[in-house]
Amino acid sequence: MASKKGRKALNSKRRSQSRSNQPQSGLKIYGLIMGVVALAIVIVAAIMILGQSKVNSQPQSIEASLDKSEGATEAPVVVMEYADFQCPYCRQFATNAEHQLKTDYIDPGKVRFVFRHMAFIGEESLSAAEASECANEQGHFWEYHDKLFAEQAGENVGAFSVDNLKRFAADLNLNTEQFNQCLDSGQYRDKVQQEVAEGQRRGVSSTPTLFVNGQLIQHGNDYQVLQAAIESAIAGS
């Protein structure tokens, strides 16, 4: 009898211990689940942060594009100009400093030169910018760029009327049917305005404004100032 009672007592004790351990086991399982969930949250957050970091590390500037640029794509220095085709100072830069820049740095492969629209003087500035995009569509941006500055004759006085812009395309032997349809459709108005907005966000308030590797250069239209900034960028590359 004593032995049976002992076994019963032992079994009762074991059942009591088993029941007492159940809440602890439940807590362990709950803790394990919560740990897995927390780890998953951390992993997801890390992925999101890394993804955002990758996005932020990508060049935010339009200058990364090869659109409306000349020079070696692997050039260590990118010089970007924001200009208005009606701006007389832009014309002066285009016919002087830009030519020197081409000889000294663009042709030797040291600089890639990028043009961006800052068409803010008036409606003819916008029209000229759109027309240059239509020429760019045919691979003749720079020829049309030079033609516009050569034909510059004041601000909003008709020099860049639609008829004249079409005539310039004919003078350059572009496909006039394609060019005229492009200009009449206004298909590049948004692109021009986006570049203007981009320039404003970058602090452009006058033309021409020059950037060297993304750094705004005060008085960059002065070739000596621009050259010093380029040489500094080359030395640091």
PyMOL commands that set and color helices and strands:
alter all, ss='L'
color gray80, all
select helices_A, chain A and resi 2-57+62-64+88-95+97-106+123-137+141-150+162-171+176-185+189-201+223-236
alter helices_A, ss='H'
color red, helices_A
select strands_A, chain A and resi 69-70+77-83+111-117+209-212+215-217
alter strands_A, ss='S'
color yellow, strands_A
deselect
rebuild
show_as cartoon
